[in-house]
């Protein structure tokens, strides 16, 4: 797991390993996108400038997803963090999936919903390694010393409310610690939190409208 980028690790943690699926692809895409931005910050290649991510370092990372994002940031330095979380999040998710599949970390299978709509199902080849990654993240909420990458991953996972990694009760208990870890991770974490809140609000409104609650 140590050689994987932060967005790749976030993707694996978002997978339901037992059911061989990726629940809530929209949320997973936003998480992976936030993790990619955070990874660039931790590598010293991107920094905050008045609420916008700007490229500050030179050279690539060796990870195609991160380097593509780095090029995009350099070409358009005027967008705010929240805009970059949303922008092409689905494309980033698909790129991470394809790379993990090519590397043999996962195997992508295609099933069809109602026999018509294709759906990708990730099969994690080494479940034990994902369990180890989950344990590493959980430990970050209580350990006195945590490296920057693990702190960032833990903050991202908690922000995305991945209950298979940290439950709602645990998030409440570790609220102060989660905030502390998030502050170490940089501006992408609070931006992700705001975007996910907007997504949840939009879904709630859509359900209310569909059930007649909007009138």
FENFEN-V459518 format. One line per field, one symbol per residue. ss: DSSP state (A for helix, B for strand, O for the rest). A space follows every 50 residues. Layout:
ss=???
This chain:
ss=OOOOOAAAAAAAAAOBOOOOBOOOAAAAAAAAAAAAAAAAAAOOOBBBBO OBBBBOOOOOOOOAAAAAAAAAAAAOOOOOAAAAAAOOAAAAAAAAAAAA AAOOOBBBBBBBBOOOBBBBBBBBOOAAAAAAAAAAAAAAOOOOOOOAAA AAAAAAAAAOOOOOOOOAAAAAAOAAAAAAAAAAAOAAAAAAAAAAAAAA AAAAAAAAAAOOOOO
